[in-house]
C-alpha cells in the first residue's frame, strides 16, 4: 500500500514502525486437519495435482465448503475461486451443506463464463461433489472435474487458504449476534476481498485489478 502511494521504504523500517505503534498483523494459527476416514464413493481423478498456477482467467477453478457457528446456529459457505487471480467468482451460503448450496454456487459461476471457456473444476471428495447433480452441471457445461486425494487438504490448499483469511480477518475477531448480521458482513468481506484487498501473490494488486490489468495487456 505504501509503495502504491509513492513511498520508498524498506520492509524492516515498516516493521520497526509497526512494533513502535503496537500494530500487529493477524497471523493464522495452524489447526490439526480432521477428515472422515470411511470408505470413499466414486471419485474423480486428481487432475489439478497441486498445479495451482493459471495462465489465464477461467481455466482452473477450486471450490469447497466451510462452516461458521453463530450462537446455536450454523452458516455454510460454498465459494468458487479462480486460480488465475484468486477471486471469488461466485458463492452461496445457507444453514446446511446441502447439494443445492454447492450446486447453486457452481451454476452462478458457470453463468459468468465467456464463450468457449471450459475451466477445470477441482474440489475435495465431499458427497456434494460426488453426486450426480454436480457431475451433470459439469458435463452440461463441458467442464472437467478434478478431486483431491482422500484426507489430503493440501490438494485443495487455495480454497483452504481463502477460508483461513476469511476467518482470521473477519470471523474470529468479531462477535455476531445473529446469522443475518454475519451474512451481511460476509457479503461485504467477499466484495472487499475481490475489489480492495491486495496480495503480494498478485504483485500488490487486488483480484479485480490483477484481472483487469491482464486482460488489458
Z-matrix of the N, CA and C atoms (Angstrom, degrees):
N
C 1 1.462
C 2 1.519 1 110.54
N 3 1.343 2 117.37 1 -44.29
C 4 1.467 3 120.73 2 179.49
C 5 1.521 4 110.80 3 -62.92
N 6 1.332 5 116.79 4 -41.53
C 7 1.458 6 120.55 5 179.46
C 8 1.521 7 111.19 6 -62.15
N 9 1.311 8 116.92 7 -41.92
C 10 1.462 9 120.99 8 -179.77
C 11 1.526 10 111.66 9 -67.57
N 12 1.325 11 116.59 10 -22.42
C 13 1.463 12 120.86 11 177.56
C 14 1.527 13 111.94 12 -88.04
N 15 1.340 14 117.46 13 1.97
C 16 1.457 15 121.01 14 175.29
C 17 1.508 16 115.24 15 99.26
N 18 1.330 17 118.10 16 3.39
C 19 1.465 18 120.72 17 179.78
C 20 1.521 19 110.00 18 -81.25
N 21 1.325 20 116.46 19 147.28
C 22 1.450 21 122.90 20 171.48
C 23 1.520 22 107.10 21 -116.98
N 24 1.323 23 115.94 22 103.47
C 25 1.460 24 120.42 23 -172.97
C 26 1.521 25 109.38 24 -147.00
N 27 1.325 26 116.22 25 142.11
C 28 1.462 27 121.51 26 -179.42
C 29 1.530 28 110.28 27 -77.88
N 30 1.320 29 115.32 28 151.63
C 31 1.468 30 119.83 29 179.43
C 32 1.530 31 111.35 30 -61.68
N 33 1.348 32 117.00 31 -36.36
C 34 1.467 33 119.76 32 -179.78
C 35 1.523 34 111.16 33 -65.83
N 36 1.327 35 116.91 34 -34.62
C 37 1.461 36 120.27 35 176.65
C 38 1.522 37 110.48 36 -64.97
N 39 1.321 38 116.23 37 -43.24
C 40 1.468 39 120.54 38 177.49
C 41 1.520 40 110.04 39 -61.18
N 42 1.327 41 116.80 40 -43.86
C 43 1.461 42 120.87 41 -179.86
C 44 1.524 43 111.29 42 -61.94
N 45 1.339 44 116.83 43 -41.13
C 46 1.466 45 120.58 44 178.43
C 47 1.523 46 111.00 45 -62.73
N 48 1.324 47 116.70 46 -44.77
C 49 1.465 48 120.89 47 178.59
C 50 1.532 49 111.31 48 -64.46
N 51 1.330 50 116.56 49 -38.45
C 52 1.463 51 120.09 50 177.95
C 53 1.524 52 110.67 51 -63.36
N 54 1.324 53 116.78 52 -42.59
C 55 1.466 54 120.43 53 178.49
C 56 1.522 55 111.21 54 -63.11
N 57 1.353 56 116.08 55 -39.90
C 58 1.466 57 120.56 56 179.44
C 59 1.522 58 111.65 57 -63.96
N 60 1.345 59 115.28 58 -39.00
C 61 1.467 60 120.52 59 -177.32
C 62 1.522 61 112.75 60 -88.55
N 63 1.332 62 117.19 61 -2.58
C 64 1.458 63 119.64 62 179.63
C 65 1.519 64 113.59 63 74.11
N 66 1.343 65 116.60 64 26.50
C 67 1.467 66 121.31 65 179.35
C 68 1.521 67 108.99 66 -91.40
N 69 1.320 68 116.40 67 125.93
C 70 1.464 69 121.30 68 -175.70
C 71 1.516 70 109.71 69 -125.25
N 72 1.338 71 116.70 70 128.91
C 73 1.457 72 120.43 71 174.89
C 74 1.522 73 110.07 72 -70.36
N 75 1.326 74 115.58 73 143.00
C 76 1.455 75 119.95 74 175.91
C 77 1.522 76 108.46 75 -73.58
N 78 1.331 77 116.02 76 123.90
C 79 1.455 78 121.47 77 -179.34
C 80 1.516 79 108.52 78 -113.93
N 81 1.321 80 116.01 79 128.89
C 82 1.454 81 119.55 80 -179.16
C 83 1.522 82 110.30 81 -75.57
N 84 1.322 83 116.13 82 135.31
C 85 1.458 84 121.18 83 178.40
C 86 1.528 85 108.69 84 -89.37
N 87 1.335 86 117.49 85 130.88
C 88 1.466 87 119.09 86 178.24
C 89 1.516 88 110.91 87 -66.11
N 90 1.323 89 116.04 88 141.96
C 91 1.451 90 121.23 89 178.58
C 92 1.521 91 109.11 90 -122.89
N 93 1.299 92 114.78 91 148.91
C 94 1.457 93 119.59 92 179.04
C 95 1.522 94 109.10 93 -67.01
N 96 1.339 95 115.77 94 132.80
C 97 1.465 96 120.50 95 -179.22
C 98 1.521 97 109.74 96 -82.15
N 99 1.316 98 115.79 97 131.23
C 100 1.457 99 121.63 98 177.92
C 101 1.519 100 108.29 99 -119.23
N 102 1.290 101 115.86 100 135.26
C 103 1.461 102 119.84 101 -177.64
C 104 1.517 103 109.86 102 -139.47
N 105 1.331 104 115.71 103 147.94
C 106 1.449 105 120.63 104 173.36
C 107 1.517 106 108.88 105 -67.44
N 108 1.322 107 117.27 106 128.63
C 109 1.454 108 121.51 107 -173.89
C 110 1.519 109 112.46 108 -106.97
N 111 1.324 110 117.63 109 21.46
C 112 1.452 111 121.26 110 177.70
C 113 1.518 112 111.42 111 -74.38
N 114 1.317 113 116.02 112 -174.60
C 115 1.449 114 120.57 113 -179.33
C 116 1.525 115 110.55 114 -76.19
N 117 1.326 116 118.90 115 129.84
C 118 1.452 117 121.12 116 179.76
C 119 1.515 118 111.38 117 -75.17
N 120 1.325 119 116.56 118 156.38
C 121 1.449 120 121.08 119 174.51
C 122 1.519 121 109.31 120 -90.27
N 123 1.315 122 116.03 121 -155.64
C 124 1.455 123 120.55 122 178.07
C 125 1.522 124 109.40 123 -72.54
N 126 1.310 125 117.03 124 124.26
C 127 1.457 126 120.87 125 -176.18
C 128 1.526 127 109.75 126 -126.57
N 129 1.337 128 114.63 127 163.11
C 130 1.458 129 120.87 128 177.94
C 131 1.531 130 109.91 129 -90.49
N 132 1.292 131 115.92 130 161.47
C 133 1.465 132 122.15 131 177.25
C 134 1.528 133 110.18 132 -68.46
N 135 1.338 134 115.76 133 150.52
C 136 1.459 135 121.12 134 176.96
C 137 1.531 136 109.21 135 -80.22
N 138 1.332 137 115.39 136 74.57
C 139 1.461 138 121.10 137 -176.31
C 140 1.529 139 110.97 138 -67.07
N 141 1.333 140 117.29 139 -37.50
C 142 1.468 141 120.90 140 -178.47
C 143 1.519 142 111.07 141 -61.81
N 144 1.332 143 116.01 142 -43.99
C 145 1.467 144 122.44 143 174.34
C 146 1.531 145 112.51 144 53.57
N 147 1.312 146 116.03 145 41.71
C 148 1.469 147 123.46 146 177.24
C 149 1.527 148 113.83 147 62.58
N 150 1.310 149 117.49 148 19.95
C 151 1.467 150 119.90 149 174.59
C 152 1.526 151 107.31 150 -90.72
N 153 1.329 152 115.33 151 84.55
C 154 1.458 153 121.75 152 -169.72
C 155 1.527 154 114.06 153 -84.19
N 156 1.314 155 117.52 154 -5.51
C 157 1.458 156 119.73 155 176.33
C 158 1.520 157 110.75 156 -79.24
N 159 1.328 158 116.02 157 148.88
C 160 1.465 159 121.40 158 176.83
C 161 1.519 160 108.44 159 -139.25
N 162 1.309 161 116.81 160 131.86
C 163 1.460 162 122.29 161 -176.10
C 164 1.526 163 113.34 162 -80.67
N 165 1.331 164 116.59 163 -17.22
C 166 1.465 165 120.22 164 -177.15
C 167 1.519 166 109.49 165 -151.52
N 168 1.336 167 117.72 166 158.71
C 169 1.466 168 120.30 167 176.46
C 170 1.522 169 111.45 168 -62.15
N 171 1.315 170 115.86 169 152.82
C 172 1.467 171 123.19 170 173.11
C 173 1.520 172 113.30 171 58.64
N 174 1.343 173 116.04 172 38.85
C 175 1.460 174 120.20 173 173.24
C 176 1.531 175 111.65 174 -113.76
N 177 1.348 176 116.36 175 -28.67
C 178 1.468 177 120.81 176 177.92
C 179 1.530 178 109.21 177 -141.78
N 180 1.312 179 115.65 178 123.43
C 181 1.466 180 121.73 179 175.79
C 182 1.527 181 109.34 180 -117.83
N 183 1.334 182 115.96 181 149.02
C 184 1.465 183 121.20 182 170.97
C 185 1.517 184 108.63 183 -127.85
N 186 1.322 185 115.50 184 154.25
C 187 1.457 186 119.97 185 -179.28
C 188 1.525 187 110.06 186 -149.68
N 189 1.313 188 116.09 187 160.93
C 190 1.463 189 122.05 188 179.75
C 191 1.528 190 107.55 189 -169.25
N 192 1.314 191 116.40 190 177.53
C 193 1.467 192 121.93 191 177.31
C 194 1.517 193 108.22 192 -128.29
N 195 1.330 194 117.06 193 137.91
C 196 1.456 195 121.10 194 175.00
C 197 1.517 196 110.27 195 -130.96
N 198 1.334 197 115.73 196 160.56
C 199 1.469 198 122.03 197 -173.47
C 200 1.528 199 111.57 198 -117.33
N 201 1.318 200 115.79 199 142.73
C 202 1.464 201 122.83 200 173.54
C 203 1.527 202 108.11 201 -126.17
N 204 1.317 203 116.86 202 139.76
C 205 1.471 204 121.51 203 176.47
C 206 1.522 205 108.88 204 -106.18
N 207 1.315 206 115.75 205 121.63
C 208 1.462 207 122.25 206 176.70
C 209 1.524 208 107.22 207 -117.79
N 210 1.334 209 116.47 208 98.42
C 211 1.462 210 119.41 209 -174.36
C 212 1.519 211 109.70 210 63.52
N 213 1.337 212 116.68 211 -125.23
C 214 1.461 213 120.58 212 179.15
C 215 1.526 214 112.05 213 -97.54
N 216 1.321 215 116.93 214 13.53
C 217 1.464 216 121.35 215 179.74
C 218 1.528 217 110.41 216 -116.58
N 219 1.318 218 115.48 217 165.32
C 220 1.461 219 121.11 218 -179.71
C 221 1.526 220 110.11 219 -127.04
N 222 1.333 221 114.65 220 150.66
C 223 1.457 222 121.92 221 173.80
C 224 1.517 223 107.37 222 -129.84
N 225 1.316 224 115.99 223 134.17
C 226 1.456 225 121.29 224 179.00
C 227 1.522 226 109.43 225 -114.03
N 228 1.336 227 115.45 226 140.35
C 229 1.457 228 121.85 227 -179.65
C 230 1.518 229 109.88 228 -120.06
N 231 1.334 230 115.71 229 133.65
C 232 1.467 231 121.92 230 177.77
C 233 1.523 232 109.00 231 -126.30
N 234 1.325 233 118.68 232 96.26
C 235 1.468 234 121.11 233 178.02
C 236 1.524 235 111.97 234 -96.60
N 237 1.326 236 116.27 235 156.92
C 238 1.459 237 122.99 236 168.89
C 239 1.531 238 105.76 237 -116.01
N 240 1.333 239 116.58 238 122.43
C 241 1.465 240 122.88 239 -172.29
C 242 1.524 241 110.19 240 -115.65
N 243 1.323 242 116.42 241 131.62
C 244 1.461 243 122.13 242 178.28
C 245 1.527 244 108.46 243 -87.38
N 246 1.314 245 117.35 244 122.90
C 247 1.464 246 120.73 245 -177.80
C 248 1.518 247 113.36 246 -69.34
N 249 1.327 248 118.50 247 -15.24
C 250 1.457 249 120.16 248 179.55
C 251 1.529 250 111.41 249 -64.97
N 252 1.326 251 116.97 250 -47.75
C 253 1.464 252 120.95 251 -177.41
C 254 1.526 253 113.33 252 -126.58
N 255 1.333 254 116.70 253 7.84
C 256 1.474 255 123.36 254 179.82
C 257 1.535 256 112.23 255 61.70
N 258 1.327 257 117.54 256 21.34
C 259 1.465 258 120.19 257 179.62
C 260 1.517 259 110.92 258 -79.99
N 261 1.334 260 115.42 259 149.79
C 262 1.459 261 121.28 260 172.65
C 263 1.525 262 106.52 261 -87.31
N 264 1.314 263 116.84 262 104.36
C 265 1.459 264 119.16 263 -173.98
C 266 1.523 265 112.31 264 -86.44
N 267 1.332 266 116.53 265 -18.05
C 268 1.461 267 121.06 266 176.11
C 269 1.524 268 108.12 267 -163.11
N 270 1.313 269 116.57 268 153.92
C 271 1.465 270 119.55 269 177.04
C 272 1.522 271 109.74 270 -161.82
N 273 1.319 272 114.90 271 159.94
C 274 1.458 273 121.32 272 174.17
C 275 1.517 274 108.03 273 -140.47
N 276 1.309 275 117.23 274 152.84
C 277 1.459 276 120.83 275 176.64
C 278 1.524 277 109.01 276 -138.45
N 279 1.329 278 115.75 277 151.70
C 280 1.449 279 120.12 278 -177.69
C 281 1.512 280 111.46 279 -170.02
N 282 1.340 281 117.45 280 178.67
C 283 1.461 282 121.67 281 -173.99
C 284 1.525 283 115.07 282 -80.27
N 285 1.348 284 118.19 283 -7.77
C 286 1.458 285 120.23 284 179.56
C 287 1.521 286 109.94 285 -151.40
N 288 1.341 287 117.14 286 154.27
C 289 1.469 288 121.26 287 -176.64
C 290 1.530 289 111.67 288 -83.29
N 291 1.310 290 116.63 289 62.33
C 292 1.452 291 122.04 290 -174.23
C 293 1.525 292 112.07 291 -81.00
N 294 1.328 293 114.70 292 171.12
C 295 1.454 294 120.05 293 173.84
C 296 1.521 295 110.55 294 -61.25
N 297 1.327 296 116.81 295 -39.56
C 298 1.459 297 120.26 296 -178.18
C 299 1.524 298 111.45 297 -65.81
N 300 1.327 299 118.14 298 -31.44
C 301 1.463 300 120.93 299 178.20
C 302 1.520 301 110.34 300 -59.77
N 303 1.323 302 116.84 301 -51.73
C 304 1.461 303 120.27 302 -178.42
C 305 1.526 304 111.57 303 -74.03
N 306 1.325 305 116.95 304 -39.37
C 307 1.469 306 119.55 305 -178.96
C 308 1.525 307 111.84 306 -64.07
N 309 1.322 308 116.58 307 -37.57
C 310 1.469 309 119.19 308 -178.03
C 311 1.521 310 111.30 309 -67.59
N 312 1.337 311 117.72 310 -38.16
C 313 1.469 312 119.40 311 178.30
C 314 1.529 313 110.32 312 -68.14
N 315 1.342 314 116.93 313 -36.21
C 316 1.463 315 119.61 314 177.74
C 317 1.527 316 110.64 315 -68.01
N 318 1.329 317 117.65 316 -42.60
C 319 1.465 318 120.14 317 178.38
C 320 1.524 319 111.03 318 -60.26
N 321 1.327 320 115.91 319 -42.17
C 322 1.467 321 120.13 320 179.27
C 323 1.525 322 110.88 321 -64.64
N 324 1.338 323 116.52 322 -39.61
C 325 1.471 324 119.94 323 178.68
C 326 1.524 325 110.94 324 -65.88
N 327 1.322 326 116.69 325 -43.91
C 328 1.468 327 120.76 326 179.66
C 329 1.525 328 110.71 327 -60.46
N 330 1.333 329 116.92 328 -34.98
C 331 1.467 330 121.12 329 -179.11
C 332 1.523 331 112.11 330 -65.48
N 333 1.342 332 118.33 331 -19.00
C 334 1.466 333 121.10 332 -179.72
C 335 1.523 334 112.59 333 -88.25
N 336 1.327 335 118.02 334 -8.28
C 337 1.459 336 120.90 335 -173.13
C 338 1.530 337 112.19 336 -69.28
N 339 1.317 338 116.90 337 134.24
C 340 1.475 339 119.58 338 171.92
C 341 1.518 340 109.89 339 -73.75
N 342 1.299 341 116.57 340 163.88
C 343 1.463 342 121.55 341 -179.36
C 344 1.524 343 110.69 342 -57.65
N 345 1.323 344 115.78 343 132.49
C 346 1.459 345 120.90 344 176.75
C 347 1.511 346 115.58 345 89.74
N 348 1.331 347 118.37 346 -12.19
C 349 1.467 348 121.17 347 -179.18
C 350 1.527 349 109.80 348 -78.67
N 351 1.334 350 116.09 349 136.56
C 352 1.463 351 120.76 350 -179.82
C 353 1.526 352 109.16 351 -146.68
N 354 1.327 353 117.04 352 76.29
C 355 1.469 354 119.92 353 -175.61
C 356 1.523 355 113.86 354 -68.89
N 357 1.320 356 114.72 355 153.16
C 358 1.454 357 122.21 356 167.29
C 359 1.525 358 107.13 357 -71.48
N 360 1.339 359 117.96 358 136.07
C 361 1.468 360 121.47 359 -178.90
C 362 1.522 361 108.29 360 -117.87
N 363 1.332 362 115.83 361 114.86
C 364 1.465 363 121.84 362 -174.63
C 365 1.528 364 110.87 363 -110.30
N 366 1.326 365 116.04 364 140.24
C 367 1.465 366 122.19 365 178.55
C 368 1.522 367 108.90 366 -147.16
N 369 1.328 368 115.97 367 -179.58
C 370 1.454 369 119.05 368 169.84
C 371 1.534 370 108.34 369 -85.58
N 372 1.322 371 117.05 370 -164.68
C 373 1.460 372 120.87 371 -177.12
C 374 1.524 373 112.21 372 -97.66
N 375 1.344 374 116.94 373 28.43
C 376 1.453 375 120.61 374 177.98
C 377 1.518 376 112.00 375 -57.89
N 378 1.338 377 116.04 376 152.45
C 379 1.462 378 119.85 377 -176.36
C 380 1.521 379 111.97 378 -59.90
N 381 1.349 380 116.57 379 -29.86
C 382 1.465 381 118.98 380 -179.80
C 383 1.525 382 111.49 381 -62.27
N 384 1.335 383 115.96 382 -35.66
C 385 1.456 384 120.67 383 -174.50
C 386 1.530 385 112.63 384 -85.52
N 387 1.329 386 115.87 385 -14.00
C 388 1.456 387 120.52 386 174.63
C 389 1.537 388 111.46 387 -90.53
N 390 1.329 389 116.78 388 -11.22
C 391 1.458 390 120.90 389 -173.84
C 392 1.526 391 111.63 390 -72.55
N 393 1.326 392 115.39 391 150.84
C 394 1.464 393 121.18 392 -178.53
C 395 1.520 394 112.31 393 -61.08
N 396 1.342 395 117.82 394 -31.87
C 397 1.467 396 120.25 395 -178.39
C 398 1.526 397 111.43 396 -67.56
N 399 1.326 398 117.26 397 -38.75
C 400 1.480 399 121.22 398 177.02
C 401 1.524 400 110.34 399 -66.60
N 402 1.313 401 115.87 400 -45.39
C 403 1.460 402 120.77 401 179.77
C 404 1.531 403 110.88 402 -63.02
N 405 1.329 404 116.55 403 -35.99
C 406 1.462 405 120.27 404 -179.95
C 407 1.527 406 111.02 405 -66.93
N 408 1.340 407 116.46 406 -41.12
C 409 1.465 408 119.70 407 177.62
C 410 1.526 409 110.89 408 -60.00
N 411 1.327 410 116.06 409 -42.78
C 412 1.463 411 120.09 410 178.76
C 413 1.525 412 110.91 411 -65.22
N 414 1.303 413 116.02 412 -45.18
C 415 1.466 414 119.85 413 -177.65
C 416 1.525 415 111.68 414 -64.29
N 417 1.335 416 116.78 415 -41.31
C 418 1.459 417 120.33 416 -179.23
C 419 1.528 418 111.95 417 -63.53
N 420 1.341 419 116.08 418 -30.76
C 421 1.466 420 120.61 419 179.74
C 422 1.527 421 112.15 420 -95.34
N 423 1.341 422 116.70 421 4.22
C 424 1.472 423 122.27 422 -179.84
C 425 1.531 424 111.76 423 60.61
N 426 1.329 425 116.38 424 40.47
C 427 1.460 426 121.66 425 179.05
C 428 1.525 427 110.17 426 -102.77
N 429 1.329 428 116.32 427 146.88
C 430 1.461 429 122.23 428 -179.22
C 431 1.520 430 110.22 429 -90.96
N 432 1.332 431 116.99 430 133.38
C 433 1.458 432 121.18 431 179.51
C 434 1.517 433 110.77 432 -93.99
N 435 1.335 434 115.05 433 142.83
C 436 1.462 435 122.17 434 175.89
C 437 1.526 436 107.98 435 -139.40
N 438 1.338 437 116.92 436 145.06
C 439 1.465 438 121.38 437 179.47
C 440 1.523 439 111.23 438 -133.56
N 441 1.316 440 114.77 439 147.25
C 442 1.456 441 120.68 440 173.27
C 443 1.526 442 110.07 441 -66.05
N 444 1.310 443 115.58 442 157.90
C 445 1.455 444 119.48 443 171.07
C 446 1.526 445 109.12 444 -69.33
N 447 1.318 446 116.78 445 154.62
C 448 1.459 447 121.15 446 -176.97
C 449 1.525 448 111.04 447 -61.21
N 450 1.342 449 115.07 448 135.30
C 451 1.473 450 122.72 449 176.40
C 452 1.525 451 112.01 450 59.16
N 453 1.338 452 116.94 451 36.90
C 454 1.467 453 120.01 452 179.97
C 455 1.522 454 108.59 453 -134.91
N 456 1.335 455 116.45 454 87.02
C 457 1.459 456 120.98 455 -175.92
C 458 1.526 457 112.50 456 -67.49
N 459 1.342 458 117.79 457 -21.79
C 460 1.465 459 120.12 458 -179.37
C 461 1.526 460 111.76 459 -66.06
N 462 1.323 461 117.52 460 -22.27
C 463 1.460 462 120.38 461 178.02
C 464 1.524 463 112.13 462 -68.27
N 465 1.347 464 116.16 463 -15.90
C 466 1.468 465 120.66 464 177.61
C 467 1.527 466 109.35 465 -129.30
N 468 1.315 467 115.88 466 42.73
C 469 1.464 468 120.75 467 -170.18
C 470 1.529 469 113.85 468 -68.17
N 471 1.323 470 119.28 469 -24.35
C 472 1.466 471 119.93 470 179.79
C 473 1.524 472 110.31 471 -68.27
N 474 1.324 473 117.10 472 -41.58
C 475 1.466 474 120.12 473 176.10
C 476 1.525 475 109.68 474 -64.92
N 477 1.328 476 117.42 475 -43.46
C 478 1.464 477 121.08 476 178.20
C 479 1.527 478 110.79 477 -62.00
N 480 1.319 479 116.78 478 -37.60
C 481 1.462 480 121.71 479 179.03
C 482 1.529 481 111.09 480 -63.97
N 483 1.336 482 116.29 481 -42.36
C 484 1.463 483 119.77 482 177.00
C 485 1.521 484 110.96 483 -61.76
N 486 1.326 485 117.59 484 -44.87
C 487 1.462 486 120.58 485 178.86
C 488 1.525 487 110.83 486 -61.18
N 489 1.334 488 116.60 487 -37.99
C 490 1.459 489 119.79 488 178.89
C 491 1.510 490 111.97 489 -63.08
N 492 1.331 491 117.37 490 -45.33
C 493 1.463 492 121.01 491 177.69
C 494 1.528 493 110.77 492 -62.51
N 495 1.315 494 116.57 493 -45.02
C 496 1.458 495 121.23 494 -178.73
C 497 1.525 496 111.58 495 -59.31
N 498 1.313 497 116.62 496 -45.01
C 499 1.460 498 119.91 497 -176.14
C 500 1.528 499 111.85 498 -73.42
N 501 1.326 500 117.19 499 -36.53
C 502 1.463 501 118.76 500 179.81
C 503 1.523 502 112.22 501 -77.67
N 504 1.307 503 118.08 502 -35.02
C 505 1.465 504 120.88 503 -176.18
C 506 1.525 505 113.01 504 -87.05
N 507 1.310 506 117.66 505 -17.47
C 508 1.463 507 120.11 506 -178.92
C 509 1.524 508 112.87 507 -127.31
N 510 1.324 509 116.60 508 -58.50
C 511 1.459 510 120.26 509 -164.58
C 512 1.525 511 114.18 510 -75.12
N 513 1.337 512 118.20 511 -47.29
C 514 1.461 513 120.95 512 -172.43
C 515 1.524 514 113.76 513 -72.09
N 516 1.318 515 117.88 514 -13.58
C 517 1.465 516 119.85 515 -174.79
C 518 1.527 517 112.43 516 -117.77
N 519 1.321 518 116.32 517 14.45
C 520 1.458 519 120.80 518 179.51
C 521 1.513 520 109.36 519 -136.38
N 522 1.312 521 117.25 520 138.81
C 523 1.459 522 120.60 521 176.04
C 524 1.519 523 108.92 522 -94.59
N 525 1.313 524 115.41 523 125.79
C 526 1.461 525 121.46 524 177.43
C 527 1.525 526 108.24 525 -112.78
N 528 1.328 527 116.35 526 122.51
C 529 1.462 528 120.71 527 -177.01
C 530 1.522 529 112.56 528 -83.17
N 531 1.323 530 116.38 529 -25.69
C 532 1.460 531 119.58 530 -178.36
C 533 1.524 532 110.36 531 -136.28
N 534 1.319 533 115.48 532 157.76
C 535 1.458 534 120.70 533 176.06
C 536 1.521 535 110.21 534 -62.62
N 537 1.328 536 116.63 535 -38.56
C 538 1.452 537 120.99 536 -179.66
C 539 1.529 538 111.29 537 -61.73
N 540 1.315 539 116.99 538 -41.27
C 541 1.464 540 121.75 539 178.40
C 542 1.530 541 110.22 540 -63.58
N 543 1.327 542 116.11 541 -43.65
C 544 1.461 543 119.78 542 179.26
C 545 1.521 544 111.31 543 -65.45
N 546 1.329 545 117.08 544 -41.22
C 547 1.463 546 120.90 545 -178.12
C 548 1.524 547 111.36 546 -61.45
N 549 1.324 548 117.21 547 -40.89
C 550 1.466 549 120.96 548 176.96
C 551 1.529 550 109.78 549 -61.79
N 552 1.336 551 116.28 550 -45.67
C 553 1.465 552 120.48 551 179.83
C 554 1.526 553 111.12 552 -64.24
N 555 1.325 554 116.99 553 -35.14
C 556 1.461 555 121.52 554 178.92
C 557 1.533 556 110.92 555 -64.86
N 558 1.325 557 116.65 556 -45.52
C 559 1.467 558 120.40 557 177.40
C 560 1.530 559 110.66 558 -60.40
N 561 1.322 560 116.49 559 -42.24
C 562 1.463 561 120.78 560 -179.59
C 563 1.527 562 110.92 561 -66.04
N 564 1.332 563 116.62 562 -39.05
C 565 1.462 564 120.00 563 -179.76
C 566 1.526 565 110.86 564 -64.25
N 567 1.318 566 117.36 565 -47.12
C 568 1.458 567 120.42 566 -177.68
C 569 1.529 568 110.80 567 -63.49
N 570 1.326 569 117.11 568 -37.53
C 571 1.463 570 119.72 569 175.72
C 572 1.529 571 110.32 570 -64.30
N 573 1.333 572 116.98 571 -44.02
C 574 1.467 573 121.35 572 177.40
C 575 1.523 574 110.96 573 -63.76
N 576 1.325 575 117.06 574 -41.08
C 577 1.465 576 121.75 575 179.57
C 578 1.529 577 110.52 576 -60.47
N 579 1.304 578 117.23 577 -41.96
C 580 1.464 579 121.24 578 -178.04
C 581 1.525 580 113.03 579 -74.48
N 582 1.325 581 117.22 580 -40.11
C 583 1.463 582 120.49 581 -168.22
C 584 1.522 583 114.89 582 -102.90
N 585 1.331 584 118.61 583 -24.08
C 586 1.461 585 120.76 584 -170.20
C 587 1.517 586 113.97 585 -124.01
N 588 1.315 587 118.26 586 -40.42
C 589 1.465 588 121.79 587 -174.13
C 590 1.527 589 110.53 588 -67.47
N 591 1.336 590 116.93 589 118.61
C 592 1.460 591 120.50 590 -178.28
C 593 1.523 592 110.45 591 -87.64
N 594 1.322 593 115.59 592 159.84
C 595 1.456 594 121.38 593 -178.32
C 596 1.521 595 109.69 594 -140.77
N 597 1.325 596 116.57 595 138.03
C 598 1.464 597 119.73 596 176.60
C 599 1.531 598 110.48 597 -65.83
N 600 1.329 599 116.96 598 -29.55
C 601 1.464 600 120.56 599 176.43
C 602 1.522 601 111.30 600 -60.91
N 603 1.336 602 115.69 601 -31.06
C 604 1.471 603 121.47 602 -179.00
C 605 1.525 604 111.45 603 -101.21
N 606 1.332 605 116.62 604 26.82
C 607 1.466 606 122.40 605 176.69
C 608 1.525 607 112.39 606 61.35
N 609 1.325 608 116.12 607 38.23
C 610 1.458 609 120.78 608 177.19
C 611 1.515 610 114.22 609 78.03
N 612 1.326 611 118.07 610 17.12
C 613 1.456 612 121.84 611 -179.98
C 614 1.516 613 110.46 612 -112.94
N 615 1.321 614 115.96 613 162.64
C 616 1.462 615 120.68 614 171.63
C 617 1.528 616 107.62 615 -81.84
N 618 1.335 617 118.89 616 163.73
C 619 1.470 618 119.69 617 177.39
C 620 1.524 619 113.80 618 -54.56
N 621 1.325 620 118.00 619 -43.17
C 622 1.460 621 120.95 620 179.98
C 623 1.525 622 110.58 621 -63.81
N 624 1.323 623 117.35 622 -43.15
C 625 1.461 624 121.04 623 179.54
C 626 1.529 625 110.99 624 -65.71
N 627 1.323 626 116.05 625 -40.78
C 628 1.467 627 120.29 626 -178.36
C 629 1.529 628 110.60 627 -65.09
N 630 1.321 629 116.77 628 -42.30
C 631 1.467 630 119.94 629 179.79
C 632 1.540 631 110.47 630 -67.17
N 633 1.323 632 116.26 631 -43.11
C 634 1.466 633 119.70 632 -179.36
C 635 1.513 634 110.46 633 -62.13
N 636 1.332 635 116.95 634 -40.88
C 637 1.459 636 120.70 635 179.77
C 638 1.527 637 110.57 636 -65.59
N 639 1.313 638 117.57 637 -40.69
C 640 1.459 639 121.25 638 -179.54
C 641 1.520 640 111.47 639 -67.05
N 642 1.319 641 117.12 640 -41.54
C 643 1.458 642 120.74 641 -178.36
C 644 1.525 643 111.82 642 -71.34
N 645 1.347 644 116.24 643 -25.21
C 646 1.461 645 119.88 644 -179.97
C 647 1.518 646 112.38 645 -83.25
N 648 1.334 647 116.36 646 -15.76
C 649 1.475 648 120.02 647 -177.35
C 650 1.532 649 111.52 648 -71.33
